[in-house]
Amino acid sequence: MTDAKKPSRPENEQEGVTSDERTTVVRSREGAVSTREETATRREDAAGVREGVADRRDDTATQRDDAAGVREEAADRRDDTATRREDAAALREEAARLREEASTLREETVRAREEAAQAKSELAQLIAEMREANERLVVATVHAQTMTEDAEQANHLKDEFLASVSHELRTPLNAVLGWARMLAAKQLPPDRIEHAIATIERNALALVHLIDDLLDVSRIVTGTLHLAPQSVDLVAVAQAALDAVRPLAVTRNVHLALSPDRLAFETVSGDPGRLEQVIWNLLANAIKFTPEGGRVDVFIERSADHMEIRVVDTGQGISPDFLPHVFERFRQADGATTRRHTGLGLGLAIVRQLLELHGGTVHAASPGVGLGATFTVRLPMAAGAPHVGEGAALGDRRTAASTASPMPRVPRLDALRILVVDDNADGRTLTSLVLTQAGASVTAVASVREAVQMLDVERPDALVSDISLPDKDGYGLIRQIRQYEAEHGGFLPAVALTAYTRAEDRARVLAAGFQAHVPTPVDPVELTAAIATITQHLRDSDP
């Protein structure tokens, strides 16, 4: 707003105004001016205020706008927060899922590591097994090759052995059959008959020895050879072996000597029969390879804990190449058909095996071909073996040797009625003849059926039966007899006559009901002595 313009006074009127009035007017005018200025100022201030208010209104509007924006922003933020919460929840769920997956992955990783470790271990084991299998394959290949070579060598040795068996069987059989035919043809002068009989007996014994060697080897291989250990005086055993081979040494003009030292009369633990066989084989081997005029010495000495036997010969010796094989079965230094010495190559192998069964050893030594050989046997001492005086012991041995040398007399079987059962006609005839010449009355049959028929007719004093019989064997016969006796009483002494000579065969014979076991070939003295023993025992027990 603006003030209305007032009309100015006339100049003459202004001139009648006093100075005070003029001053007052001036002052009033100044005051008015000042008032106007103040009013203007106030107006300006009011305008400023209005502008400020407007500005404030603008600011308020702006602030309102800002507040609205803030509210919108807050709303947006709330929306964002909600979204973020949702996202956070989703993330938490995802994180939980990821943690679960991570846990599963860790477990799978652990399992995978374990499986990998197991697979690695199995792979290492598989590699080791493959390596071992490969090594076994190599060993098996080498072994197969070795076995092939051994089989070829064994076949070669078998062929040589069979050829030797044929030769060793046919050679004495030739002498037996030849002289037997000469005797049958009655073409021999009286002075040659005794020689023929001695030749037949000697070659028959050679056949028996050959068969015994084969049986011994079979028993050793199958583990069925058993010993009957007892305290054994080696000097007596050695003397018996020397006496047994002395005829062979005499025919070859080989000197034999036994030299025991003063401590050699103590005992060892062993089977006397088998130890005599050991010494006999060593002596027979030494005599065979010793030329005419040579000598074989036997030394028996005692060491700290064993007895030692040395068989020393001046024979052809042993080559260094063959020395390691001297105790092997079927091995001979000369296997050719032109060889000078007979034999199967079993004797020394049997020696070693028998000594090993006794806990002993045998060793062969030779300076070379043509320089002789020495075989050394070592046997452990018997526990608590008593010492035997040298003089008395040697005298006893000499007495025993001298009394054992003559041929024993055949026991008499006078007035005994004996039933012989044997399906082999020749064996039946021979047994009947032996018993008849001993004074017995003999009835001979060929089968168990015939024997039972004879027993029903007449009861004999003794029975001699073969084991191997047709239809029913000797075991069946003796069981039938013992069963009858159990029901009706009585007792028939019985002897088993058989080619089965093992210890278990003898035990089976006695267990079956026989009182004696006599091996074939028949020794007349042994057979008649067995019958005399079992029948005399029964007669002595009669009231």
C-alpha positions in Angstrom: 0.0 0.0 0.0 1.0 3.7 -0.6 0.1 6.8 1.3 -2.2 9.6 -0.5 -0.3 12.6 -1.5 -1.3 15.6 0.7 -1.7 19.2 -0.9 1.2 21.5 -0.1 0.6 24.7 1.8 1.0 28.1 0.1 4.5 29.5 0.3 3.1 32.5 2.2 1.8 30.3 4.8 5.1 28.7 5.1 6.7 32.0 5.6 4.5 32.8 8.7 5.8 29.8 10.5 8.1 30.2 13.4 11.4 28.7 13.7 10.3 26.5 16.4 7.5 25.5 14.4 9.7 25.3 11.5 12.0 23.2 13.6 9.2 21.2 14.8 7.9 20.8 11.4 11.4 19.9 10.2 11.6 17.5 13.0 8.2 16.3 12.3 9.1 15.9 8.7 12.4 14.2 9.6 10.3 12.1 11.9 7.9 11.4 9.2 10.7 10.6 6.9 12.2 8.5 9.5 8.9 6.9 10.1 8.5 6.4 6.4 11.9 5.0 6.3 11.1 2.8 9.3 7.8 2.0 7.6 9.6 1.2 4.4 12.1 -0.7 6.4 9.4 -2.5 8.1 7.7 -3.0 4.9 10.9 -4.3 3.5 11.2 -6.4 6.7 7.7 -7.5 6.3 8.4 -8.2 2.7 11.4 -10.0 3.8 9.4 -11.8 6.4 6.8 -12.5 3.7 9.6 -13.7 1.5 11.0 -15.7 4.5 7.5 -17.0 5.1 7.2 -17.8 1.5 10.7 -19.3 1.6 9.6 -21.1 4.7 6.5 -22.2 2.9 8.6 -23.2 0.1 11.0 -24.9 2.5 8.1 -26.5 4.3 6.7 -27.7 1.0 10.1 -28.8 0.1 10.4 -30.4 3.5 7.0 -31.9 2.9 8.1 -33.1 -0.4 11.3 -34.3 1.2 9.3 -35.9 4.0 7.1 -37.5 1.4 10.2 -38.6 -0.5 11.7 -39.8 2.8 8.4 -41.6 3.5 8.5 -43.0 0.0 12.2 -43.8 0.5 11.4 -45.2 3.9 8.6 -47.2 2.3 11.0 -48.2 -0.5 13.5 -49.0 2.2 10.9 -51.0 4.1 10.1 -52.7 0.9 13.8 -53.2 0.3 14.2 -54.4 3.9 11.3 -56.8 3.4 12.8 -57.9 0.1 16.2 -58.1 1.8 14.6 -60.1 4.6 13.1 -62.4 2.1 16.4 -62.5 0.3 18.2 -63.1 3.6 15.7 -65.8 4.5 16.2 -67.3 1.0 19.9 -66.9 1.4 19.8 -68.5 4.9 17.8 -71.4 3.3 20.3 -71.5 0.5 23.2 -71.3 3.0 21.6 -74.1 5.1 21.2 -76.1 1.9 24.7 -75.3 0.9 25.9 -76.2 4.4 24.0 -79.5 4.2 25.4 -80.1 0.7 28.9 -79.1 2.0 28.5 -81.6 4.9 27.3 -84.2 2.5 30.2 -83.4 0.2 32.6 -83.6 3.2 31.2 -87.0 4.1 31.4 -88.1 0.5 34.9 -86.7 0.4 35.8 -88.6 3.5 34.2 -91.7 2.1 35.9 -91.1 -1.2 39.2 -90.7 0.5 38.6 -93.8 2.5 37.6 -95.6 -0.6 40.6 -94.2 -2.4 42.8 -95.4 0.5 41.2 -98.8 0.4 41.4 -98.9 -3.3 45.1 -97.9 -3.1 45.6 -100.6 -0.4 43.8 -103.1 -2.5 45.7 -102.0 -5.6 49.0 -102.4 -3.6 47.8 -105.8 -2.4 46.8 -106.7 -5.9 50.2 -105.6 -7.2 51.9 -107.6 -4.4 49.7 -110.6 -5.2 50.4 -110.3 -8.9 54.1 -109.9 -8.1 53.9 -112.9 -5.8 51.9 -114.8 -8.4 54.4 -113.9 -11.0 57.2 -115.1 -8.7 55.3 -118.3 -8.0 54.8 -118.7 -11.8 58.5 -118.3 -12.3 59.2 -120.8 -9.5 56.5 -123.1 -10.8 58.0 -122.9 -14.3 61.4 -123.6 -13.0 60.0 -126.4 -10.8 58.1 -127.8 -13.7 61.2 -127.7 -15.8 63.2 -129.3 -13.0 60.4 -131.9 -12.5 60.5 -132.6 -16.2 64.2 -133.1 -16.1 63.9 -135.2 -12.9 61.1 -137.2 -14.5 63.3 -137.8 -17.5 66.2 -138.8 -15.3 63.8 -141.0 -13.2 62.5 -142.7 -16.3 66.1 -143.3 -17.3 66.9 -144.6 -13.9 63.7 -146.7 -13.9 64.7 -148.2 -17.2 68.1 -149.0 -15.9 66.6 -150.3 -12.7 64.1 -152.6 -14.5 66.9 -153.9 -16.7 69.0 -154.5 -13.6 66.0 -156.3 -11.9 65.5 -158.5 -14.9 69.2 -159.3 -14.9 69.5 -159.9 -11.2 66.4 -162.2 -11.3 67.4 -164.1 -14.3 71.0 -164.7 -13.3 70.3 -166.7 -10.2 67.2 -168.2 -11.8 69.5 -169.5 -14.6 71.7 -171.2 -12.1 68.7 -172.6 -10.2 66.9 -173.9 -13.2 70.0 -175.1 -14.9 71.3 -177.2 -12.0 67.8 -178.4 -11.1 67.3 -179.7 -14.7 70.7 -181.4 -14.5 69.6 -183.1 -11.3 66.3 -184.0 -12.7 68.0 -185.6 -15.8 70.3 -187.5 -13.4 73.2 -186.5 -15.6 75.5 -185.4 -12.7 78.2 -187.6 -11.2 77.8 -188.1 -7.5 80.7 -185.7 -6.7 78.8 -182.9 -8.5 75.4 -183.4 -6.9 76.5 -181.7 -3.7 77.9 -178.8 -5.7 74.6 -178.5 -7.6 72.6 -178.4 -4.4 74.8 -175.8 -2.9 74.7 -173.7 -6.0 70.9 -173.9 -6.1 70.6 -172.9 -2.5 73.1 -170.0 -2.8 71.3 -168.6 -5.8 67.9 -169.1 -4.2 69.1 -167.1 -1.2 70.4 -164.4 -3.6 66.8 -164.2 -5.0 65.4 -164.0 -1.4 67.9 -161.2 -0.6 67.0 -159.4 -3.8 63.2 -159.6 -2.9 63.9 -158.5 0.6 65.8 -155.4 -0.6 62.9 -154.5 -2.9 60.4 -154.9 -0.1 62.6 -152.9 2.3 62.8 -150.0 -0.2 59.1 -150.1 -0.6 58.6 -150.1 3.2 61.0 -147.2 3.6 59.4 -145.2 0.9 55.9 -145.7 2.3 57.0 -145.2 5.9 55.9 -148.7 7.0 59.3 -150.1 8.0 59.3 -150.3 11.8 62.1 -151.1 14.2 62.1 -153.3 17.3 64.6 -151.3 19.4 66.6 -152.8 22.3 70.1 -152.7 23.7 72.4 -154.0 21.0 76.0 -155.2 21.3 77.5 -154.0 18.0 80.5 -156.3 18.2 78.2 -159.4 18.4 76.1 -158.0 15.5 79.2 -157.3 13.4 80.6 -160.8 14.1 77.3 -162.3 12.9 77.4 -160.2 9.8 81.0 -161.3 9.1 80.0 -164.9 9.6 77.2 -164.5 7.1 79.3 -163.0 4.3 82.4 -165.1 5.0 81.5 -167.7 2.3 81.2 -164.9 -0.3 84.6 -163.6 0.8 86.2 -167.1 0.7 84.9 -167.6 -2.9 86.5 -164.2 -3.9 89.7 -164.8 -1.9 89.1 -161.6 0.1 90.4 -161.4 3.7 88.0 -160.3 6.4 88.9 -158.9 9.8 87.0 -157.4 12.8 88.9 -155.1 15.1 86.9 -153.7 18.0 88.6 -151.4 20.5 88.4 -152.0 24.2 85.5 -149.6 24.6 83.5 -151.1 21.7 81.6 -153.6 23.8 79.1 -151.1 25.2 75.6 -151.2 23.7 73.6 -148.9 21.4 69.8 -148.7 21.1 68.6 -150.3 17.9 67.0 -153.2 16.1 69.7 -156.0 16.1 68.4 -157.6 12.9 68.4 -154.3 11.0 71.8 -153.3 12.3 73.2 -156.7 11.2 71.6 -156.0 7.8 73.4 -152.6 7.7 76.8 -154.2 8.4 76.0 -157.1 6.0 75.2 -154.7 3.2 78.4 -152.7 3.8 80.5 -155.9 3.9 78.8 -157.4 0.8 79.4 -154.2 -1.1 83.0 -154.0 0.0 83.7 -157.6 -1.0 82.0 -157.2 -4.3 84.2 -154.3 -5.3 87.5 -155.7 -3.8 89.7 -157.7 -6.2 91.0 -161.2 -5.4 93.7 -161.1 -2.7 92.3 -157.8 -1.2 91.0 -157.3 2.3 88.1 -155.8 4.1 88.5 -154.6 7.7 85.8 -153.6 10.2 86.7 -151.3 13.0 84.4 -150.6 15.9 85.3 -147.7 18.2 83.5 -145.6 20.9 83.5 -141.8 20.9 82.1 -139.5 23.5 78.4 -140.0 22.7 78.3 -142.5 19.9 79.6 -145.8 18.5 81.5 -145.7 15.2 81.8 -148.6 12.7 84.3 -148.3 9.8 84.3 -150.7 6.9 87.6 -150.2 5.0 88.3 -152.0 1.8 91.2 -152.1 -0.7 88.9 -152.3 -3.7 88.3 -150.3 -6.8 87.3 -147.1 -4.9 84.8 -144.5 -5.9 85.2 -141.7 -8.4 84.7 -138.1 -7.1 81.8 -137.6 -9.5 79.8 -140.5 -8.2 80.7 -140.1 -4.5 77.8 -137.7 -3.8 75.3 -140.2 -5.3 76.6 -143.4 -3.7 73.6 -143.6 -1.2 70.9 -142.9 -3.8 68.4 -145.6 -4.8 69.0 -147.3 -8.1 72.2 -145.5 -8.7 75.3 -147.4 -9.7 78.7 -146.1 -10.8 78.4 -148.4 -13.9 74.9 -149.0 -15.3 76.0 -150.3 -18.6 75.5 -153.9 -19.8 79.3 -154.4 -19.8 79.5 -153.7 -16.0 81.6 -156.2 -14.1 79.5 -156.1 -10.8 75.9 -157.2 -10.3 73.3 -155.6 -8.0 70.3 -153.3 -8.1 72.0 -150.3 -6.4 69.7 -150.7 -3.4 72.0 -151.9 -0.7 73.7 -148.6 0.3 70.4 -146.7 0.0 68.9 -149.2 2.5 71.9 -148.7 4.7 71.4 -145.0 4.9 67.6 -145.2 5.5 68.0 -147.8 8.2 70.6 -145.8 10.0 68.5 -142.6 9.8 65.7 -144.6 11.4 68.1 -145.4 14.2 69.1 -141.7 14.5 72.5 -142.5 13.0 74.5 -141.5 9.9 76.7 -143.1 7.3 79.5 -141.4 5.3 81.5 -142.6 2.3 85.0 -141.6 1.5 87.5 -142.6 -1.2 90.8 -141.2 -2.3 89.8 -142.1 -5.9 89.4 -144.9 -8.4 91.6 -147.9 -7.6 92.4 -146.6 -4.1 89.7 -148.3 -2.0 86.9 -146.9 0.1 85.8 -146.3 3.7 82.3 -146.3 4.9 81.8 -144.8 8.4 78.7 -145.5 10.5 77.8 -143.5 13.6 75.1 -144.6 16.1 74.1 -142.9 19.3 74.9 -144.7 22.6 72.0 -146.4 24.4 70.9 -144.4 27.5 72.4 -145.9 30.6 74.1 -148.6 28.6 76.2 -150.8 31.0 79.9 -151.3 30.2 80.8 -154.8 29.3 84.3 -156.1 30.1 86.5 -156.6 27.0 87.9 -160.0 27.7 84.7 -161.6 28.9 82.6 -160.0 26.2 84.9 -161.0 23.4 85.0 -164.5 24.7 81.2 -164.6 24.9 81.1 -163.3 21.3 83.5 -165.9 20.0 81.6 -168.6 21.8 78.3 -167.4 20.4 79.8 -167.2 16.9 81.2 -170.7 17.1 78.1 -172.2 18.5 75.9 -170.4 16.0 77.9 -171.5 12.9 76.9 -175.2 12.6 73.6 -175.9 10.8 70.8 -176.3 13.4 69.0 -179.6 13.5 65.4 -179.9 12.3 63.1 -180.5 15.3 61.2 -183.8 15.3 57.5 -183.8 14.9 57.0 -187.5 15.5 53.4 -188.7 15.7 51.9 -185.3 15.1 49.0 -185.1 12.6 49.3 -181.9 10.6 46.8 -180.4 8.1 48.5 -178.4 5.3 46.4 -175.9 3.3 48.1 -174.4 0.2 46.7 -173.7 -3.3 50.2 -173.9 -4.9 50.9 -177.5 -5.7 54.7 -177.1 -5.5 54.6 -175.3 -2.2 52.1 -177.8 -0.8 54.3 -180.7 -1.8 57.4 -179.1 -0.4 55.8 -178.3 2.9 54.4 -181.8 3.2 57.8 -183.3 2.5 59.5 -181.1 5.1 57.0 -182.1 7.8 56.9 -185.8 6.8 60.7 -186.0 7.0 60.4 -184.4 10.5 58.2 -187.4 11.5 54.7 -185.9 11.1 51.7 -187.4 9.5 50.6 -184.9 6.9 47.3 -184.3 5.1 47.5 -181.7 2.4 44.5 -179.8 0.7 44.3 -176.9 -1.7 41.4 -174.8 -0.4 39.5 -173.6 2.7 36.5 -175.7 1.6 38.6 -178.9 1.5 40.2 -178.0 4.8 36.8 -177.6 6.5 35.7 -180.9 5.1 38.9 -182.6 6.6 38.3 -180.9 9.9 34.8 -182.3 10.1 36.2 -185.8 9.5 39.3 -185.7 11.8 40.8 -183.2 14.1 44.6 -182.8 13.5 47.2 -181.7 16.1 48.3 -178.6 14.1 47.3 -176.6 11.1 49.8 -175.0 8.5 47.9 -172.7 6.2 48.9 -170.3 3.4 47.3 -166.9 3.7 46.6 -166.3 0.0 44.0 -168.8 -1.0 41.2 -168.8 -3.6 37.6 -168.0 -2.6 38.5 -167.6 1.1 41.9 -166.7 2.5 43.8 -168.1 5.5 42.4 -165.3 7.7 38.8 -166.5 6.9 39.8 -170.1 7.6 41.3 -169.4 11.1 38.4 -167.2 12.0 36.0 -170.0 11.1 38.0 -172.4 13.1 38.2 -170.1 16.2 34.4 -169.4 16.0 33.7 -173.2 16.0 36.0 -173.7 18.9 34.3 -170.9 20.9 31.0 -172.8 20.5 32.1 -176.4 20.8 35.4 -176.2 22.7 38.9 -177.4 21.7 41.9 -175.6 20.3 43.8 -176.2 17.1 47.4 -174.7 17.0 48.0 -173.0 13.7 50.9 -171.6 11.8 50.5 -169.1 9.0 52.8 -169.8 6.0 53.0 -166.6 3.9 55.0 -164.4 1.6 53.7 -161.4 3.4 56.6 -160.6 5.7 56.1 -157.1 7.1 55.8 -156.4 10.8 52.1 -155.4 10.3 51.5 -158.6 8.4 52.9 -160.7 11.3 50.8 -158.7 13.7 47.7 -159.3 11.6 48.4 -163.0 11.4 48.7 -163.3 15.2 45.6 -161.1 15.8 43.6 -163.3 13.5 44.2 -166.4 15.6 47.4 -168.0 14.3 50.1 -168.8 16.9 53.1 -168.4 14.5 54.1 -166.6 11.4 56.6 -168.3 9.1 57.6 -166.4 5.9 58.3 -168.0 2.6 60.6 -169.3 1.0 60.2 -172.0 3.7 63.1 -172.6 6.0 62.6 -176.2 7.2 64.1 -175.5 10.6 62.0 -172.4 11.2 58.8 -174.2 10.1 59.3 -177.3 12.2 60.5 -175.3 15.2 57.4 -173.2 15.1 55.1 -176.3 15.0 57.1 -178.0 17.7 56.9 -174.9 19.9 53.2 -174.4 19.7 52.3 -178.1 20.0 54.8 -178.7 22.9 53.4 -175.8 24.8 49.9 -177.3 24.5 51.2 -180.8 25.5 52.9 -179.3 28.5 49.7 -177.6 29.6 47.7 -180.8 29.4 46.8 -182.3 32.9 
